[in-house]
Amino acid sequence: MTEKSEIDLLYEAAAFCGFKPVDGWPAELNPRQLAALMVGGWKEPHKQAYRVSLQMIADGIKVGNAKRRRLHRTAH
């Protein structure tokens, strides 16, 4: 098995986090993106681990161990 390059990892993460790899890593990830990144995706075979990670993140936000920022986007 060969190691994945940084570019390979970026493209893989972009596929299941929903950002454009050509733009590079986003400054922030939302909870769903972070959960997908933590477990390697959100579809099978990662679906159950994704749900657990998403709940852990939500719990962390709820008790104040993690902060969630809401971004307000303006129409262009």
Secondary structure as a PSIPRED ss2 file (coil, helix, strand):
# PSIPRED VFORMAT (PSIPRED V4.0)

   1 M C   1.000  0.000  0.000
   2 T C   1.000  0.000  0.000
   3 E C   1.000  0.000  0.000
   4 K C   1.000  0.000  0.000
   5 S C   1.000  0.000  0.000
   6 E H   0.000  1.000  0.000
   7 I H   0.000  1.000  0.000
   8 D H   0.000  1.000  0.000
   9 L H   0.000  1.000  0.000
  10 L H   0.000  1.000  0.000
  11 Y H   0.000  1.000  0.000
  12 E H   0.000  1.000  0.000
  13 A H   0.000  1.000  0.000
  14 A H   0.000  1.000  0.000
  15 A H   0.000  1.000  0.000
  16 F H   0.000  1.000  0.000
  17 C H   0.000  1.000  0.000
  18 G C   1.000  0.000  0.000
  19 F C   1.000  0.000  0.000
  20 K C   1.000  0.000  0.000
  21 P H   0.000  1.000  0.000
  22 V H   0.000  1.000  0.000
  23 D H   0.000  1.000  0.000
  24 G C   1.000  0.000  0.000
  25 W C   1.000  0.000  0.000
  26 P C   1.000  0.000  0.000
  27 A C   1.000  0.000  0.000
  28 E C   1.000  0.000  0.000
  29 L C   1.000  0.000  0.000
  30 N C   1.000  0.000  0.000
  31 P H   0.000  1.000  0.000
  32 R H   0.000  1.000  0.000
  33 Q H   0.000  1.000  0.000
  34 L H   0.000  1.000  0.000
  35 A H   0.000  1.000  0.000
  36 A H   0.000  1.000  0.000
  37 L H   0.000  1.000  0.000
  38 M H   0.000  1.000  0.000
  39 V H   0.000  1.000  0.000
  40 G C   1.000  0.000  0.000
  41 G C   1.000  0.000  0.000
  42 W C   1.000  0.000  0.000
  43 K C   1.000  0.000  0.000
  44 E C   1.000  0.000  0.000
  45 P C   1.000  0.000  0.000
  46 H C   1.000  0.000  0.000
  47 K H   0.000  1.000  0.000
  48 Q H   0.000  1.000  0.000
  49 A H   0.000  1.000  0.000
  50 Y H   0.000  1.000  0.000
  51 R H   0.000  1.000  0.000
  52 V H   0.000  1.000  0.000
  53 S H   0.000  1.000  0.000
  54 L H   0.000  1.000  0.000
  55 Q H   0.000  1.000  0.000
  56 M H   0.000  1.000  0.000
  57 I H   0.000  1.000  0.000
  58 A H   0.000  1.000  0.000
  59 D H   0.000  1.000  0.000
  60 G H   0.000  1.000  0.000
  61 I H   0.000  1.000  0.000
  62 K H   0.000  1.000  0.000
  63 V H   0.000  1.000  0.000
  64 G C   1.000  0.000  0.000
  65 N C   1.000  0.000  0.000
  66 A C   1.000  0.000  0.000
  67 K C   1.000  0.000  0.000
  68 R C   1.000  0.000  0.000
  69 R C   1.000  0.000  0.000
  70 R C   1.000  0.000  0.000
  71 L C   1.000  0.000  0.000
  72 H C   1.000  0.000  0.000
  73 R C   1.000  0.000  0.000
  74 T C   1.000  0.000  0.000
  75 A C   1.000  0.000  0.000
  76 H C   1.000  0.000  0.000
